[in-house]
Amino acid sequence: MMWDGIALFSGAPVRRSADGVLGAAGVPPVPEPPRRAKVGLALGGGAARGWSHIGAIEVLQEAGIAIDVVAGCSIGAAVGACHAAGKLGELREFALSLTKRRVMGLLDFHISGSGLIAGERLRRLLERDLGRSRIEDLPLTFAAVATELGTGHEIWLTRGGLVEAVRASYALPGIFDPVKIAGRWLMDGALVNPVPVTAARALGADVVLCVNLNGDMRVRGTVIQSHGAEGADAVMEVAAEAAAGLPEEPRRWPLIGARKARPKPRPESGAPSGIASVMVDAFNITQDRISRSRLAGDPPDVMINPKLAQMGLFEFHRAEECIELGRQATRRMLPEIHEMIAAAVAPM
């Protein structure tokens, strides 16, 4: 209320000083605390490469950068959930303890489900550290990204059980069974949003940092505009020449004769070596294409790209190396990160 040039506030007379600042009589005004930019962290999917997320978060903490929002996908959801729950140290110890034998011991294979691995052993490990934590009770904003089976909807899990949300986010099709949450069957979020920058921004982050586990991949798919079976005629000529040298009887039945007379041919050079190799390669291609598309549409303020080209998707036993690569990549980007955070709170 204004009366004869005097502002009344909480019953105390407050006069306007020459510079326009209001203050109680004889009491200097209390300055408002400076606004701090809310920092969001988008942690991408990439199986064992995700241990580099641990190194990235550690460097951010050491640099005094507080994280307010975490959006994670697949392994990024697991690491992000542990950080949000204050259990990153425990996760680091677990990752460093892994050997090839222990990794295999964690995989409960079965043939009756919709994936090769039931995932119960991993669930028990998560429950050991995260307990019955609920997403809405975490000290920072968290979302795990998953994909709905059947519809392909992108699902942001922002409330409910933390362990179940993480399990749904890393349920790689064909490997882990889907997870049912609130009537929806959910699987790996990397199918729709491998690096969830969009989610981190929508959840209130002013500055979004992302860790892209596929940013160092050396293979970049393109379009082969004209491709055909130019070698088909040559193959037929070779087959005809081979048949001409066979006795008359086998020549009437070339397929049967060829099987009896010839040893088993060697695999073609560069041919797929097995189902595991094909699945890994397909996952790499999918991750790369979808990541590039999503990041082009909604780029982060700063992208952290650990050099993970030589890291296999299922080499979980190489945690120490992977964590260090995450640390190195984040250190390289610290000047840019500080600059973006400062710019977010600078007066317009």
N, C-alpha and C positions, 0 to 999 in steps of 0.2 A: 504494500500500500504506500502511495506517495502523498505527503502532506507538507506543503510549504517548502519543497525542495528536500525533505527528509524522508528516507525510505525506512519503513518499519519492518524489521525482520526478527521473529521470535521475541517480540516485545522489546528489543534493544534498539535505541536510535542508531541508525547507520547512515553516515554521510558519504556522498559521492566525492571522491578526491578529484584533483585537477586532471589526473590521467584517466579518469573514468572508472576507477576501481572502487568498489564498495568495501567499506570496512567499519567495524563497530568503533564507537568513540574511544580513541586512545589504544585500540587493539589492531595490529596489522592483519590484513586479510590472510586467510590460510590458503595457500596455492593448491590447486587440484593436482593430484599425482599425474605424471605424464602418461598418456595412453600407450599401452604396449600392444604391438601387433600380435594377433593370434596366428601361431605357426601350425600349419598342417603338414602331415607326413603321409605320403602315399607309398605303400610298400608293395612292390609287384610280385607276381608269381614266377616260379622257376625252379621248384623242387630244391635240390641240395644247394643250388646257388644262393638260396635265400639265407644261408648263414651269414652272408655278407651284410644283411640288414643289421645284424648285431653290431658289427664294427661301425656301421654308419651311425647308429643311434649313440654308441659310446663316444664317438668324436663330437657329435652335436652337444651331448651333455658336458663334455670336457670344455667345450667352447662357450658354455653358459647359455646355450640356446634352448629355451624351454619349449617343449612340444605340447600343444593344446589339443590337437585333433590328430587321430590316427585312423586311416582307412587302409585296410589290408586285404590282399587277395591270396588265397592258397597259402604257401609258406609265409607270405607277408602277413597274412592274418594271424598265423601262429606266433610269429615274432612280435607283431604289434600288440597282440593280446597279452603276452608275457610282459612287455614293457609297460602297458597300461595298468597291469595288476602289480607292478613293482617286483616282477620275478625274472627280469632279464638276466641277472647274475646266475640264477639257477639254470636257466636255459643255456647259457654259455658253457657252464660246467658240464651239462648233459651232452651238448654238441661235441665238446672236446674229448669226451669219454668214449665216443663211438669208434668202433673198429668195423671192418667188413663183417666179421662174425657176429658182432652184436647187432648190427643193422639187420642181418638176416634173421636173427632171433626175435626181432620185434615184429616181423611180418607173419601174421596168422593167416596162411593161405587156406582157401576153401573153394569148393566147386559148386556149392548149392546157391550162392548168392548172385548178385548182378555185377560183382567185381571179383578180382582174384584175391583180394585181401579184405578180411572182415573189419579190421581196424580196431578191434577191442583192446589189444595190448597198447596201442598208441593212445586210445581214449583213457585208459587207466593211468598212463604216464601224465597226461594233461591234467587229469583230476587230482593227481598227487600234488601238483604245484598250484593249480588254479582253483582247486576245490569246487565249491558251488557258487563261485562268483557270478554275478549278474552284470550284464553290460551297463545297465543304467546306474549301477552303484560305483562304477569305476571313477577315479579322480579326474580323468580326462575323457573327452568325447571319442568314442570308438565305433567303428563299423567294419564288419566282415562282409565281403562281397561274395555272393554265390549265384548260381544259375539254376533256374527251375527246370526240372526235367519235363519234357513234353512241350511246354510253351516257349522256352528260351528266355523267359523274363530275367532281367538283372535284379537280384534281390539284395537290398542293403539290410543286414541284420544289425539293428541298433538297440535292441532290448532283448531280454531273455537270458538264458544260460550261455555263459561265455564259451564253455567247452564245446557245446553242441554247435554253436555258430562257427567256431574254428574248424571243427570236423567237416561241416557242410562246405566250407570254403575251399578245403583242400581235397575234396572227394573226386579225384581224377577219374573220369569215366573209364571203365574197363579194369581199373586198378583197385579202387576202393568202392565199396557199396555206397549208393546215395544215402543221404541222411534226411529223415522226415522231421520237419519243424512246422508246427501250426498248420498241419494239413497239406503242406507242400513238400514234394520230394526234391531235394536240392543236391547239386554237385558243384564241381570246381568253378569258381568265379572267373578263372582265366579264360574260359570259353567266350566270355562277353566283355570283360574289362580287366585285362591283365595288370594294368597299372592304374589304380582307381583315383586319379587326380580329380575327376568330376565329383566323386563322393566327398573327398576331403574339402573341396571348395564349398559344396552345398551344405556341409555341416558347420560352416561358419569360419573357416580359415581365411585370414587376410593374405597370407603368403603360403603357397603350397610348394613343398619340396617333394621330389619323388626319387625313389631308388628303382631304376629300370634294370632288371637282371638280364635283359636281352639286348641292351644297347651296344654291347661289344661283339655281337655275333658277326662273323666275317662273311657269312653267306647272305646276300640280299636278293631275294627272288625278283624276277622281272617277268616280262611277257615274251615268249617265243612266238612270233606272229605267223611263221610258216614252218610247219614240221610235218614230215610224212615218212613213209616206209621206203626211202630210196634204196635201202639195202635188200629189199625183199627179192628182187630179181636175181641178185647175186647169190642169195641163199638157195634159191630154187635151182640155179645152175650147178652149184656144188652138190646138192642132193641128187641131181640127175646123173652127174659124173660118178658119184659113189655107187648108185644103183646099177650103172652099166657094167661095173666090174664084178657083180655078184652072180652066182649061178642062176640058171633059169627059174628054178622053183621059188627061191626067196624073192626073185624079182616080181613075181606075180603078187606077193604079199609084202610090199616094201617095209611097212611098219614092223611086222613081226620079224622079218629077216634082219632088219637093222638092229632090233633089240638083241637078237641072238648072236649076231656076228660082231657087234661093236661093244667096247667097254663103255661104262657110264661116262658121259661127257663131263668135263670140268665146269664148274660154275663160270658164267661169263664174268669178265673183269668188271668190277664196279657194281655187280649185282647185289641186292639186299642180302645180308648175311643171316637174318633170322627175324622172328616176330618182335623181339625186344628192340632190335636196331630200327626196324620200320616204325614202331610206336614212338620211339624217342625222336626220330627224325620228323615224323608227322607233328609231334607236339612242338618241336622247335619252330617248324614252319608256321604253324598256327599262331603261336605266341608272337612271333616276329611280325606277321602281317596284321594281326589285330592290334598289337601295341602301337605300331606305326600309325595306323588309322585313328585310333582313339587319341593318341598324343598330339596328332596334327589338328584334330578338332578342338581339343581343350588342353593346350600345353601347360606344363607346370611353370612356376616362376623360376625354379632352378631344378635341373635334372642331374642326378648323380648316376654315373655309368661305371660301375666296377668292371675291371677287365677280366671277364669270366669266360672268354671264348674257349679256353682249355679246360674248363671245369665241366665234368659230366653231370647230367641232370640227377643221377642217382648215386653220386659219389659223396654220400653224407659223411663218410669217414675223413674227408679232407676239410673239416671244419676250421682248423687253425689257419690254413692257407686262405680259405674263403673269407673268414672274418678280417684278416689283414688286408685283403684286397678291398673290402668295404671301407676300412679305415683310410686307406690310401686315397681312394676315390673321393671320399668326403672331405678329407684335408685339402685336396686340390680345389674344391669348390667353396671353401669357407669364406674367402674374400667376397665372392659373389653373393653368398647367402647373407652375410652381414649387410652388404649394400642393399639388397632387396628388402630386408627387414627394416632398415633405417628409412628407406624410401616409403614404406607403407605407412609410417606414422608421421612423416614430414608434412607440415602444413601446406595446403594447396595454394 
